[in-house]
């Protein structure tokens, strides 16, 4: 799954479950996805909460094959910044 495909899926999520604040998925050299003001973008900028994750694990996350809490516990994703925003990720991914 490409970053563009993931971005499109996340856009559907914010369309149905608006996110308060900004959230960035940082996939290192593979790029970023920033969710802010009910839009998604691949332009890197500061965010209230950043989740560091590989592109492969981000694809699993948006497909529902990686539980966010399991990802944190196993070290597959690392959260920095306002963790309250990351906690709303489950709602966004269900949409």
N, C-alpha and C positions, 0 to 999 in steps of 0.2 A: 504494500500500500504506500502510495507516495504522500509527501507532505501536503500537496494540493488536495488529494482525496480526503485526507484526515481533516484538513481545514474546512472543507465543504461539509463533512459530517458534523464537526463541532459547530458550524454556523447553524445547521438545523437545530442543534441542541439549544443554542442561545436564543433562537427564534421562538422556541417553545418554553424555555425556562430562563428568562432574563437573569443575568448575573450582576450582582452589585459589586462594584470594584473591578479590578483588572487582574487577569491571570495569564501567566506566560508559561508555555511548555518549551523548555530549552533542550533541544536535541543535539547540542554541540555543533559539530561541523555540518550536520544534516539540516540545520536551520531552526527556526522558532515558529511558534504559533502563539499569537497574542489575542486574548479575548478581552475586549473593552468596549463599553457603550453599546452592548448588544451586537457587536460586529467581530469578525475574526480577521486577522491579518498575519502575514508572514514577515512583516517589517519589525525588526528588533527595536524595542524601546523598553524603558523601565515599567515595571508592573508592581502592584501591591503584593502579589504572591507569585513566586516562581517555582515551577516543578521541573527538576532536571531529570530527564528520562531519555532512553535511546529511542530512535525512530521506530524500531521494531516493537518495543514495549508500549509505545504510544499507540501504535496500530492495534495492539492487543487490548489496550485500555478502552479505546473508542468502540471496538467490536464487542466489548463485554467479556473478553477472555482473560482479563486481568483485573482483579478487584483492587480498587485504590488503596484500601487499608492493607491488604496483603502485599501490595507493591511497596508500601512504606516499610513494613516489617521486614521484608526480604531484601530491602535495599535496591529494588529495581527502580524506585523513584525517590527523589529527595525533595523535600518541601522547605522553602525558605520564605521569609516574609510573613504576611498575615495568613496564618493557617486556617482561620475561619472561612476564608474564601475557598480554600482547597476542600474544606468539608462540604461545600455545596456542589462539588464536582459530581457526586453521585446523582443528584437531581438532574443535572445538565446532561449526563450520559444516558439517562433513562428516556429522555425526550426524543 
